[in-house]
Amino acid sequence: MRMLFSCDIHGSEVCFRKFVNALKIYNVEVGILLGDLTGKMLNPIVKQADGSYVCDFLGQREVMKSKEELQTLEKKLAAMGNYYFYTDPEELEKLKAEGKTIAGRIDERATKISLSAGKVDEVFKKSVLERLDSWVRLAEERLKGSSIQMFMAAGNDDIPEMDTILDSSTYIVNAGDKKVDVKGHEMITLSWSNPTPWDTPRECTEEELEKKIEELACQVEDMENAIFNFHVPPYDTVLDQCPKLSPDLVPSTDAVISAGSKAVLNAIKKYQPLLGLHGHIHESRGIQKIGRTTCVNPGSEYTEAILRGIIITLEKNKVKDHMFVSG
């Protein structure tokens, strides 16, 4: 069985389209896209009195005077995972008065704001769900009539409402937090992570994570051929290394820490599945054996609209081959 595994595309329209197209290009039987599916930025496109539009983008103020220029901007924003909405100066000032972020990362602790309620939060959530819905419909259209199986699941950055959209698909299987069959291999998926500095929607303590894993693992009948599709990687491996953050959440240029999960590591050591699929730590693209288990993290470079992935070929009781891909 030949599969393509990717993760952490964070709203990138281009990365999702590349993933769907790559399934046929690489001649795989299975595609697995494991969270985080949600982007991190929301950009207002503000209509001016003279009929032009302005948008602060990557530290620059861009001015659009035609429909074609607006379409180009929309594509640039969506390619790197940003969301956007049209507004006017009066509404923009009202939104700013909420005391929340408008143009920038939607990271509550990093920006010392609250996104619990308000128009900004509503616009962001609406944008997330609309883009995910468009992705599901695109995959259904592109893969209709093929024998390719496609699995998706949320990650720790993804709001609960996203599951409803994934569940609505007639083609894509929402693998999140359940056991599914993947061409004869039992796959259990864990969307949750251990605590992060950003208080994301699907994170919990290591103790709670262990309970979630045990509830899934007890459903597996053939562990030697099983796949652990766990968003967070095992602790203290080549798959979970990232820059150390300062108290103000500024990444270090030289200090590195392990940010994976000890519960995940212990579960892999205990159950020794055939394969571990992980993501979450974008910088830690790699592969590592833990006992008999082959664990991988394809990494992520979504801000550059680059899709990172890994093609894996499985045989009974064996990982026959693997190859990292990007483009």
Contacts in CASP RR format, 6 or more apart in sequence:
PFRMAT RR
TARGET T0000
AUTHOR 0000-0000-0000
METHOD contacts of the structure
MODEL  1
MRMLFSCDIHGSEVCFRKFVNALKIYNVEVGILLGDLTGKMLNPIVKQAD
GSYVCDFLGQREVMKSKEELQTLEKKLAAMGNYYFYTDPEELEKLKAEGK
TIAGRIDERATKISLSAGKVDEVFKKSVLERLDSWVRLAEERLKGSSIQM
FMAAGNDDIPEMDTILDSSTYIVNAGDKKVDVKGHEMITLSWSNPTPWDT
PRECTEEELEKKIEELACQVEDMENAIFNFHVPPYDTVLDQCPKLSPDLV
PSTDAVISAGSKAVLNAIKKYQPLLGLHGHIHESRGIQKIGRTTCVNPGS
EYTEAILRGIIITLEKNKVKDHMFVSG
1 29 0 8 1.000
1 30 0 8 1.000
1 182 0 8 1.000
1 183 0 8 1.000
1 184 0 8 1.000
1 185 0 8 1.000
1 313 0 8 1.000
1 314 0 8 1.000
1 315 0 8 1.000
2 26 0 8 1.000
2 27 0 8 1.000
2 28 0 8 1.000
2 29 0 8 1.000
2 30 0 8 1.000
2 311 0 8 1.000
2 312 0 8 1.000
2 313 0 8 1.000
2 314 0 8 1.000
3 28 0 8 1.000
3 29 0 8 1.000
3 30 0 8 1.000
3 31 0 8 1.000
3 32 0 8 1.000
3 182 0 8 1.000
3 311 0 8 1.000
3 312 0 8 1.000
3 313 0 8 1.000
3 314 0 8 1.000
4 19 0 8 1.000
4 22 0 8 1.000
4 23 0 8 1.000
4 26 0 8 1.000
4 28 0 8 1.000
4 30 0 8 1.000
4 31 0 8 1.000
4 32 0 8 1.000
4 309 0 8 1.000
4 310 0 8 1.000
4 311 0 8 1.000
4 325 0 8 1.000
5 31 0 8 1.000
5 32 0 8 1.000
5 33 0 8 1.000
5 34 0 8 1.000
5 277 0 8 1.000
5 296 0 8 1.000
5 298 0 8 1.000
5 309 0 8 1.000
5 310 0 8 1.000
5 311 0 8 1.000
5 312 0 8 1.000
6 15 0 8 1.000
6 19 0 8 1.000
6 32 0 8 1.000
6 33 0 8 1.000
6 34 0 8 1.000
6 298 0 8 1.000
6 307 0 8 1.000
6 308 0 8 1.000
6 309 0 8 1.000
6 310 0 8 1.000
7 33 0 8 1.000
7 34 0 8 1.000
7 35 0 8 1.000
7 36 0 8 1.000
7 231 0 8 1.000
7 277 0 8 1.000
7 278 0 8 1.000
7 279 0 8 1.000
7 280 0 8 1.000
7 297 0 8 1.000
7 298 0 8 1.000
7 299 0 8 1.000
7 300 0 8 1.000
8 35 0 8 1.000
8 36 0 8 1.000
8 279 0 8 1.000
8 280 0 8 1.000
8 282 0 8 1.000
8 299 0 8 1.000
8 300 0 8 1.000
8 302 0 8 1.000
9 15 0 8 1.000
9 16 0 8 1.000
9 19 0 8 1.000
9 33 0 8 1.000
9 35 0 8 1.000
9 36 0 8 1.000
9 37 0 8 1.000
9 81 0 8 1.000
9 300 0 8 1.000
9 302 0 8 1.000
9 307 0 8 1.000
10 36 0 8 1.000
10 37 0 8 1.000
10 38 0 8 1.000
10 39 0 8 1.000
10 40 0 8 1.000
10 81 0 8 1.000
10 157 0 8 1.000
10 300 0 8 1.000
10 302 0 8 1.000
10 303 0 8 1.000
11 37 0 8 1.000
11 38 0 8 1.000
11 39 0 8 1.000
11 78 0 8 1.000
11 81 0 8 1.000
11 83 0 8 1.000
11 131 0 8 1.000
11 302 0 8 1.000
12 39 0 8 1.000
12 78 0 8 1.000
12 79 0 8 1.000
12 80 0 8 1.000
12 81 0 8 1.000
12 302 0 8 1.000
12 303 0 8 1.000
12 305 0 8 1.000
13 75 0 8 1.000
13 78 0 8 1.000
13 79 0 8 1.000
13 81 0 8 1.000
13 131 0 8 1.000
14 78 0 8 1.000
14 79 0 8 1.000
14 305 0 8 1.000
14 307 0 8 1.000
15 81 0 8 1.000
15 302 0 8 1.000
15 305 0 8 1.000
15 306 0 8 1.000
15 307 0 8 1.000
16 33 0 8 1.000
16 135 0 8 1.000
16 138 0 8 1.000
17 138 0 8 1.000
18 307 0 8 1.000
18 327 0 8 1.000
19 31 0 8 1.000
19 33 0 8 1.000
19 307 0 8 1.000
20 138 0 8 1.000
20 139 0 8 1.000
20 142 0 8 1.000
20 143 0 8 1.000
20 150 0 8 1.000
21 142 0 8 1.000
22 28 0 8 1.000
22 307 0 8 1.000
22 325 0 8 1.000
23 31 0 8 1.000
23 143 0 8 1.000
23 146 0 8 1.000
23 148 0 8 1.000
23 150 0 8 1.000
24 146 0 8 1.000
24 148 0 8 1.000
26 311 0 8 1.000
26 325 0 8 1.000
28 148 0 8 1.000
28 311 0 8 1.000
29 147 0 8 1.000
29 148 0 8 1.000
29 149 0 8 1.000
29 183 0 8 1.000
30 148 0 8 1.000
30 149 0 8 1.000
30 150 0 8 1.000
30 151 0 8 1.000
30 182 0 8 1.000
30 183 0 8 1.000
31 148 0 8 1.000
31 149 0 8 1.000
31 150 0 8 1.000
31 151 0 8 1.000
32 150 0 8 1.000
32 151 0 8 1.000
32 152 0 8 1.000
32 175 0 8 1.000
32 182 0 8 1.000
32 187 0 8 1.000
32 229 0 8 1.000
32 277 0 8 1.000
33 150 0 8 1.000
33 151 0 8 1.000
33 152 0 8 1.000
33 153 0 8 1.000
34 152 0 8 1.000
34 153 0 8 1.000
34 155 0 8 1.000
34 175 0 8 1.000
34 189 0 8 1.000
34 229 0 8 1.000
34 231 0 8 1.000
34 277 0 8 1.000
34 279 0 8 1.000
35 152 0 8 1.000
35 153 0 8 1.000
35 154 0 8 1.000
35 155 0 8 1.000
35 157 0 8 1.000
35 158 0 8 1.000
35 191 0 8 1.000
35 231 0 8 1.000
36 154 0 8 1.000
36 155 0 8 1.000
36 156 0 8 1.000
36 157 0 8 1.000
36 158 0 8 1.000
36 231 0 8 1.000
36 280 0 8 1.000
37 132 0 8 1.000
37 135 0 8 1.000
37 152 0 8 1.000
37 154 0 8 1.000
37 155 0 8 1.000
37 157 0 8 1.000
37 158 0 8 1.000
37 162 0 8 1.000
38 128 0 8 1.000
38 157 0 8 1.000
38 158 0 8 1.000
38 159 0 8 1.000
38 162 0 8 1.000
39 81 0 8 1.000
39 82 0 8 1.000
39 83 0 8 1.000
39 106 0 8 1.000
39 128 0 8 1.000
39 157 0 8 1.000
40 81 0 8 1.000
40 104 0 8 1.000
40 105 0 8 1.000
40 106 0 8 1.000
40 107 0 8 1.000
40 157 0 8 1.000
41 81 0 8 1.000
41 82 0 8 1.000
41 83 0 8 1.000
41 103 0 8 1.000
41 104 0 8 1.000
41 105 0 8 1.000
41 106 0 8 1.000
42 82 0 8 1.000
42 83 0 8 1.000
42 84 0 8 1.000
42 85 0 8 1.000
42 101 0 8 1.000
42 102 0 8 1.000
42 103 0 8 1.000
42 104 0 8 1.000
42 106 0 8 1.000
42 120 0 8 1.000
42 123 0 8 1.000
42 124 0 8 1.000
42 127 0 8 1.000
43 55 0 8 1.000
43 56 0 8 1.000
43 57 0 8 1.000
43 77 0 8 1.000
43 82 0 8 1.000
43 83 0 8 1.000
43 84 0 8 1.000
43 85 0 8 1.000
43 103 0 8 1.000
43 104 0 8 1.000
44 55 0 8 1.000
44 84 0 8 1.000
44 85 0 8 1.000
44 86 0 8 1.000
44 87 0 8 1.000
44 92 0 8 1.000
44 95 0 8 1.000
44 102 0 8 1.000
44 103 0 8 1.000
45 53 0 8 1.000
45 54 0 8 1.000
45 55 0 8 1.000
45 64 0 8 1.000
45 70 0 8 1.000
45 73 0 8 1.000
45 84 0 8 1.000
45 85 0 8 1.000
45 86 0 8 1.000
45 87 0 8 1.000
46 53 0 8 1.000
46 54 0 8 1.000
46 55 0 8 1.000
46 87 0 8 1.000
46 88 0 8 1.000
46 89 0 8 1.000
46 92 0 8 1.000
47 53 0 8 1.000
47 86 0 8 1.000
47 87 0 8 1.000
47 88 0 8 1.000
48 54 0 8 1.000
48 89 0 8 1.000
51 65 0 8 1.000
52 63 0 8 1.000
52 64 0 8 1.000
52 65 0 8 1.000
53 63 0 8 1.000
53 64 0 8 1.000
53 65 0 8 1.000
53 70 0 8 1.000
53 86 0 8 1.000
54 61 0 8 1.000
54 62 0 8 1.000
54 63 0 8 1.000
54 64 0 8 1.000
55 61 0 8 1.000
55 62 0 8 1.000
55 64 0 8 1.000
55 73 0 8 1.000
55 84 0 8 1.000
56 62 0 8 1.000
56 103 0 8 1.000
57 73 0 8 1.000
57 76 0 8 1.000
57 77 0 8 1.000
62 73 0 8 1.000
64 70 0 8 1.000
64 73 0 8 1.000
73 84 0 8 1.000
74 84 0 8 1.000
77 83 0 8 1.000
77 84 0 8 1.000
78 84 0 8 1.000
78 131 0 8 1.000
79 305 0 8 1.000
80 302 0 8 1.000
80 303 0 8 1.000
80 304 0 8 1.000
80 305 0 8 1.000
81 302 0 8 1.000
81 303 0 8 1.000
83 124 0 8 1.000
83 127 0 8 1.000
83 128 0 8 1.000
83 131 0 8 1.000
84 127 0 8 1.000
85 123 0 8 1.000
85 127 0 8 1.000
87 95 0 8 1.000
92 102 0 8 1.000
94 119 0 8 1.000
95 102 0 8 1.000
95 119 0 8 1.000
95 120 0 8 1.000
96 102 0 8 1.000
98 118 0 8 1.000
98 119 0 8 1.000
98 120 0 8 1.000
99 113 0 8 1.000
100 113 0 8 1.000
100 114 0 8 1.000
100 115 0 8 1.000
100 118 0 8 1.000
100 120 0 8 1.000
100 121 0 8 1.000
101 111 0 8 1.000
101 113 0 8 1.000
101 115 0 8 1.000
101 120 0 8 1.000
102 120 0 8 1.000
104 111 0 8 1.000
105 111 0 8 1.000
106 115 0 8 1.000
106 124 0 8 1.000
107 198 0 8 1.000
107 249 0 8 1.000
108 114 0 8 1.000
108 115 0 8 1.000
108 198 0 8 1.000
108 199 0 8 1.000
109 197 0 8 1.000
109 198 0 8 1.000
109 199 0 8 1.000
109 249 0 8 1.000
110 197 0 8 1.000
110 198 0 8 1.000
110 248 0 8 1.000
110 249 0 8 1.000
115 121 0 8 1.000
115 124 0 8 1.000
125 159 0 8 1.000
125 161 0 8 1.000
128 159 0 8 1.000
128 162 0 8 1.000
129 161 0 8 1.000
129 162 0 8 1.000
129 165 0 8 1.000
132 162 0 8 1.000
132 165 0 8 1.000
132 166 0 8 1.000
133 165 0 8 1.000
136 165 0 8 1.000
136 166 0 8 1.000
136 168 0 8 1.000
136 169 0 8 1.000
136 172 0 8 1.000
139 150 0 8 1.000
139 169 0 8 1.000
139 171 0 8 1.000
139 172 0 8 1.000
140 169 0 8 1.000
140 170 0 8 1.000
140 171 0 8 1.000
140 172 0 8 1.000
143 150 0 8 1.000
143 171 0 8 1.000
144 171 0 8 1.000
149 173 0 8 1.000
149 182 0 8 1.000
149 183 0 8 1.000
150 171 0 8 1.000
150 172 0 8 1.000
150 173 0 8 1.000
151 172 0 8 1.000
151 173 0 8 1.000
151 174 0 8 1.000
151 175 0 8 1.000
151 180 0 8 1.000
151 182 0 8 1.000
151 187 0 8 1.000
151 189 0 8 1.000
151 229 0 8 1.000
152 166 0 8 1.000
152 172 0 8 1.000
152 173 0 8 1.000
152 174 0 8 1.000
152 175 0 8 1.000
153 166 0 8 1.000
153 174 0 8 1.000
153 175 0 8 1.000
153 176 0 8 1.000
153 177 0 8 1.000
153 189 0 8 1.000
153 191 0 8 1.000
153 229 0 8 1.000
153 231 0 8 1.000
154 162 0 8 1.000
154 163 0 8 1.000
154 166 0 8 1.000
154 176 0 8 1.000
154 191 0 8 1.000
154 202 0 8 1.000
155 191 0 8 1.000
155 192 0 8 1.000
155 193 0 8 1.000
155 202 0 8 1.000
155 231 0 8 1.000
155 280 0 8 1.000
156 191 0 8 1.000
156 192 0 8 1.000
156 193 0 8 1.000
156 196 0 8 1.000
156 200 0 8 1.000
156 201 0 8 1.000
156 202 0 8 1.000
156 203 0 8 1.000
156 231 0 8 1.000
156 232 0 8 1.000
156 280 0 8 1.000
157 200 0 8 1.000
157 201 0 8 1.000
157 202 0 8 1.000
158 191 0 8 1.000
158 201 0 8 1.000
158 202 0 8 1.000
159 201 0 8 1.000
160 201 0 8 1.000
160 202 0 8 1.000
163 174 0 8 1.000
163 176 0 8 1.000
166 172 0 8 1.000
166 174 0 8 1.000
166 176 0 8 1.000
167 174 0 8 1.000
173 180 0 8 1.000
175 187 0 8 1.000
175 189 0 8 1.000
175 229 0 8 1.000
176 189 0 8 1.000
176 190 0 8 1.000
176 191 0 8 1.000
177 189 0 8 1.000
177 190 0 8 1.000
177 191 0 8 1.000
177 192 0 8 1.000
177 212 0 8 1.000
177 216 0 8 1.000
178 188 0 8 1.000
178 189 0 8 1.000
178 216 0 8 1.000
179 186 0 8 1.000
179 187 0 8 1.000
179 188 0 8 1.000
179 216 0 8 1.000
179 219 0 8 1.000
179 220 0 8 1.000
180 186 0 8 1.000
180 187 0 8 1.000
180 189 0 8 1.000
181 187 0 8 1.000
182 227 0 8 1.000
184 225 0 8 1.000
185 225 0 8 1.000
185 226 0 8 1.000
185 227 0 8 1.000
185 274 0 8 1.000
185 275 0 8 1.000
185 314 0 8 1.000
186 219 0 8 1.000
186 220 0 8 1.000
186 221 0 8 1.000
186 222 0 8 1.000
186 225 0 8 1.000
186 226 0 8 1.000
186 227 0 8 1.000
187 226 0 8 1.000
187 227 0 8 1.000
187 228 0 8 1.000
187 229 0 8 1.000
188 216 0 8 1.000
188 217 0 8 1.000
188 219 0 8 1.000
188 220 0 8 1.000
188 226 0 8 1.000
188 227 0 8 1.000
188 228 0 8 1.000
188 229 0 8 1.000
189 216 0 8 1.000
189 229 0 8 1.000
189 230 0 8 1.000
190 209 0 8 1.000
190 212 0 8 1.000
190 213 0 8 1.000
190 216 0 8 1.000
190 228 0 8 1.000
190 229 0 8 1.000
190 230 0 8 1.000
190 231 0 8 1.000
190 232 0 8 1.000
190 264 0 8 1.000
191 202 0 8 1.000
191 231 0 8 1.000
192 202 0 8 1.000
192 203 0 8 1.000
192 204 0 8 1.000
192 209 0 8 1.000
192 212 0 8 1.000
192 231 0 8 1.000
192 232 0 8 1.000
193 200 0 8 1.000
193 202 0 8 1.000
193 203 0 8 1.000
193 209 0 8 1.000
193 231 0 8 1.000
193 232 0 8 1.000
193 260 0 8 1.000
193 261 0 8 1.000
193 280 0 8 1.000
194 203 0 8 1.000
194 204 0 8 1.000
194 205 0 8 1.000
194 206 0 8 1.000
194 209 0 8 1.000
194 232 0 8 1.000
194 260 0 8 1.000
194 261 0 8 1.000
194 262 0 8 1.000
194 263 0 8 1.000
195 203 0 8 1.000
195 204 0 8 1.000
195 205 0 8 1.000
196 203 0 8 1.000
196 259 0 8 1.000
197 245 0 8 1.000
197 249 0 8 1.000
204 212 0 8 1.000
206 261 0 8 1.000
206 262 0 8 1.000
206 263 0 8 1.000
207 263 0 8 1.000
209 232 0 8 1.000
209 261 0 8 1.000
209 263 0 8 1.000
209 264 0 8 1.000
210 263 0 8 1.000
210 266 0 8 1.000
210 267 0 8 1.000
213 230 0 8 1.000
213 263 0 8 1.000
213 264 0 8 1.000
213 267 0 8 1.000
214 267 0 8 1.000
217 267 0 8 1.000
217 271 0 8 1.000
220 226 0 8 1.000
220 271 0 8 1.000
220 273 0 8 1.000
223 271 0 8 1.000
223 272 0 8 1.000
223 273 0 8 1.000
224 272 0 8 1.000
224 273 0 8 1.000
224 274 0 8 1.000
224 317 0 8 1.000
225 274 0 8 1.000
225 314 0 8 1.000
225 316 0 8 1.000
225 317 0 8 1.000
226 271 0 8 1.000
226 273 0 8 1.000
226 274 0 8 1.000
226 275 0 8 1.000
227 273 0 8 1.000
227 274 0 8 1.000
227 275 0 8 1.000
227 276 0 8 1.000
227 277 0 8 1.000
228 264 0 8 1.000
228 267 0 8 1.000
228 268 0 8 1.000
228 271 0 8 1.000
228 273 0 8 1.000
228 275 0 8 1.000
228 276 0 8 1.000
228 277 0 8 1.000
228 293 0 8 1.000
229 276 0 8 1.000
229 277 0 8 1.000
230 261 0 8 1.000
230 264 0 8 1.000
230 276 0 8 1.000
230 277 0 8 1.000
230 278 0 8 1.000
231 278 0 8 1.000
231 279 0 8 1.000
231 280 0 8 1.000
232 240 0 8 1.000
232 260 0 8 1.000
232 261 0 8 1.000
232 264 0 8 1.000
232 278 0 8 1.000
232 279 0 8 1.000
232 280 0 8 1.000
233 239 0 8 1.000
233 240 0 8 1.000
233 260 0 8 1.000
233 261 0 8 1.000
233 264 0 8 1.000
233 278 0 8 1.000
233 279 0 8 1.000
233 280 0 8 1.000
233 281 0 8 1.000
233 284 0 8 1.000
233 295 0 8 1.000
233 297 0 8 1.000
234 240 0 8 1.000
234 260 0 8 1.000
234 261 0 8 1.000
234 264 0 8 1.000
234 265 0 8 1.000
234 268 0 8 1.000
234 278 0 8 1.000
234 290 0 8 1.000
234 295 0 8 1.000
235 258 0 8 1.000
235 260 0 8 1.000
235 261 0 8 1.000
235 262 0 8 1.000
235 264 0 8 1.000
235 265 0 8 1.000
236 258 0 8 1.000
236 260 0 8 1.000
236 265 0 8 1.000
237 258 0 8 1.000
237 260 0 8 1.000
237 265 0 8 1.000
237 288 0 8 1.000
237 290 0 8 1.000
237 295 0 8 1.000
238 284 0 8 1.000
238 286 0 8 1.000
238 287 0 8 1.000
238 288 0 8 1.000
239 260 0 8 1.000
239 278 0 8 1.000
239 279 0 8 1.000
239 281 0 8 1.000
239 284 0 8 1.000
239 286 0 8 1.000
239 288 0 8 1.000
239 295 0 8 1.000
239 296 0 8 1.000
239 297 0 8 1.000
240 258 0 8 1.000
240 259 0 8 1.000
240 260 0 8 1.000
240 280 0 8 1.000
240 281 0 8 1.000
240 284 0 8 1.000
240 297 0 8 1.000
241 256 0 8 1.000
241 257 0 8 1.000
241 258 0 8 1.000
241 259 0 8 1.000
241 281 0 8 1.000
241 283 0 8 1.000
241 284 0 8 1.000
242 256 0 8 1.000
242 257 0 8 1.000
242 259 0 8 1.000
242 281 0 8 1.000
242 282 0 8 1.000
242 283 0 8 1.000
242 284 0 8 1.000
243 251 0 8 1.000
243 252 0 8 1.000
243 253 0 8 1.000
243 255 0 8 1.000
243 256 0 8 1.000
243 257 0 8 1.000
243 283 0 8 1.000
244 251 0 8 1.000
244 252 0 8 1.000
244 255 0 8 1.000
244 256 0 8 1.000
244 257 0 8 1.000
245 251 0 8 1.000
245 252 0 8 1.000
246 252 0 8 1.000
259 280 0 8 1.000
259 281 0 8 1.000
260 280 0 8 1.000
260 281 0 8 1.000
264 278 0 8 1.000
265 290 0 8 1.000
268 276 0 8 1.000
268 290 0 8 1.000
268 293 0 8 1.000
268 295 0 8 1.000
269 290 0 8 1.000
269 291 0 8 1.000
272 291 0 8 1.000
272 292 0 8 1.000
272 293 0 8 1.000
273 293 0 8 1.000
274 292 0 8 1.000
274 293 0 8 1.000
274 294 0 8 1.000
274 314 0 8 1.000
274 317 0 8 1.000
274 318 0 8 1.000
274 319 0 8 1.000
275 293 0 8 1.000
275 294 0 8 1.000
275 295 0 8 1.000
275 296 0 8 1.000
275 312 0 8 1.000
275 314 0 8 1.000
275 319 0 8 1.000
276 293 0 8 1.000
276 294 0 8 1.000
276 295 0 8 1.000
276 296 0 8 1.000
277 296 0 8 1.000
278 295 0 8 1.000
278 296 0 8 1.000
278 297 0 8 1.000
279 297 0 8 1.000
279 298 0 8 1.000
279 299 0 8 1.000
279 300 0 8 1.000
280 297 0 8 1.000
281 297 0 8 1.000
281 299 0 8 1.000
282 299 0 8 1.000
282 300 0 8 1.000
282 301 0 8 1.000
282 302 0 8 1.000
283 299 0 8 1.000
284 297 0 8 1.000
284 299 0 8 1.000
285 297 0 8 1.000
285 298 0 8 1.000
285 299 0 8 1.000
285 308 0 8 1.000
285 324 0 8 1.000
286 296 0 8 1.000
286 297 0 8 1.000
286 298 0 8 1.000
286 299 0 8 1.000
286 324 0 8 1.000
287 294 0 8 1.000
287 295 0 8 1.000
287 296 0 8 1.000
287 297 0 8 1.000
287 310 0 8 1.000
287 322 0 8 1.000
288 295 0 8 1.000
289 295 0 8 1.000
294 319 0 8 1.000
294 322 0 8 1.000
296 310 0 8 1.000
296 312 0 8 1.000
296 322 0 8 1.000
298 308 0 8 1.000
298 309 0 8 1.000
298 310 0 8 1.000
298 324 0 8 1.000
299 308 0 8 1.000
299 309 0 8 1.000
300 308 0 8 1.000
301 308 0 8 1.000
301 326 0 8 1.000
306 326 0 8 1.000
306 327 0 8 1.000
307 326 0 8 1.000
307 327 0 8 1.000
308 324 0 8 1.000
308 325 0 8 1.000
308 326 0 8 1.000
309 324 0 8 1.000
309 325 0 8 1.000
309 326 0 8 1.000
310 322 0 8 1.000
310 323 0 8 1.000
310 324 0 8 1.000
310 325 0 8 1.000
311 322 0 8 1.000
311 323 0 8 1.000
311 325 0 8 1.000
312 319 0 8 1.000
312 321 0 8 1.000
312 322 0 8 1.000
313 319 0 8 1.000
313 320 0 8 1.000
313 321 0 8 1.000
313 322 0 8 1.000
314 320 0 8 1.000
END
